[in-house]
Amino acid sequence: MARRADQLAVELNAQRSAFKAFLTARVGSAAEAEDILQNGLLKAVQRAGELQDDAKLTAWFYQLLRNAIVDHYRTKGARRRRDDETHRP
């Protein structure tokens, strides 16, 4: 499985700029996009065994990134609500 994970990482890194542009357009910050991408790549390598069809790698990874974007906004919203609560008089 380590070889498969390594191969998956190489293939995904070849498309890194497209993935980062996709994320930046959705989160509005290159730094946040980079963080999401790094976490996504790590998660993809850890879940390499879940990929059934190698031909669908890119689609599978984009779905992983979409889920990561949703998580990002949920976390951001929860943090904002918590901060609003602590700053109320």
C-alpha positions as CSV (number, residue, x, y, z in Angstrom):
1,M,0.0,0.0,0.0
2,A,2.9,2.4,0.6
3,R,3.8,2.3,-3.1
4,R,0.2,3.0,-4.0
5,A,0.1,6.0,-1.6
6,D,3.4,7.3,-3.0
7,Q,2.1,7.0,-6.6
8,L,-1.1,8.7,-5.6
9,A,0.9,11.6,-4.1
10,V,3.0,12.0,-7.2
11,E,-0.1,12.1,-9.4
12,L,-1.9,14.6,-7.2
13,N,1.1,16.8,-6.9
14,A,1.3,17.0,-10.7
15,Q,-2.0,18.8,-10.6
16,R,-1.2,20.9,-7.5
17,S,-1.6,24.3,-9.2
18,A,-5.1,23.5,-10.5
19,F,-6.2,22.2,-7.1
20,K,-4.8,25.4,-5.4
21,A,-6.6,27.6,-7.9
22,F,-9.9,25.7,-7.3
23,L,-9.5,26.2,-3.5
24,T,-8.4,29.8,-3.7
25,A,-11.4,30.7,-5.8
26,R,-13.7,29.2,-3.1
27,V,-12.0,30.4,0.1
28,G,-10.6,33.7,-1.1
29,S,-7.2,33.3,0.5
30,A,-4.1,31.7,-1.0
31,A,-2.8,30.9,2.5
32,E,-6.1,29.2,3.6
33,A,-6.2,27.3,0.2
34,E,-2.6,26.1,0.8
35,D,-3.6,24.8,4.3
36,I,-6.6,23.0,2.9
37,L,-4.6,21.5,0.1
38,Q,-1.9,20.3,2.4
39,N,-4.4,18.6,4.7
40,G,-6.3,17.2,1.7
41,L,-3.1,15.7,0.2
42,L,-2.3,14.1,3.6
43,K,-5.8,12.7,3.9
44,A,-5.7,11.4,0.3
45,V,-2.5,9.5,1.0
46,Q,-3.9,8.1,4.2
47,R,-7.0,7.0,2.3
48,A,-5.3,5.7,-0.8
49,G,-6.7,2.2,-0.3
50,E,-10.3,3.6,-0.6
51,L,-9.8,4.6,-4.2
52,Q,-11.4,1.8,-6.3
53,D,-10.7,3.1,-9.8
54,D,-7.4,4.9,-10.5
55,A,-9.0,6.6,-13.5
56,K,-11.2,8.5,-11.1
57,L,-8.4,9.8,-8.9
58,T,-8.8,13.5,-9.9
59,A,-12.6,13.4,-9.4
60,W,-12.1,11.6,-6.0
61,F,-9.7,14.2,-4.9
62,Y,-11.9,17.1,-5.9
63,Q,-14.7,15.6,-3.9
64,L,-12.3,15.3,-0.9
65,L,-11.4,19.0,-1.4
66,R,-15.1,20.0,-1.6
67,N,-15.7,18.3,1.7
68,A,-12.7,20.1,3.2
69,I,-14.1,23.4,2.0
70,V,-17.4,22.7,3.8
71,D,-15.5,21.7,6.9
72,H,-13.4,24.9,6.7
73,Y,-16.5,27.1,6.6
74,R,-18.2,25.2,9.4
75,T,-15.1,25.7,11.6
76,K,-14.9,29.3,10.6
77,G,-18.6,29.9,11.4
78,A,-18.3,28.1,14.8
79,R,-15.2,30.1,15.7
80,R,-17.0,33.4,14.8
81,R,-20.1,32.4,16.8
82,R,-17.9,31.5,19.8
83,D,-16.0,34.8,19.5
84,D,-19.3,36.7,19.3
85,E,-20.5,35.0,22.5
86,T,-17.3,35.9,24.4
87,H,-17.4,39.5,23.3
88,R,-21.0,40.2,24.3
89,P,-21.5,42.6,27.3
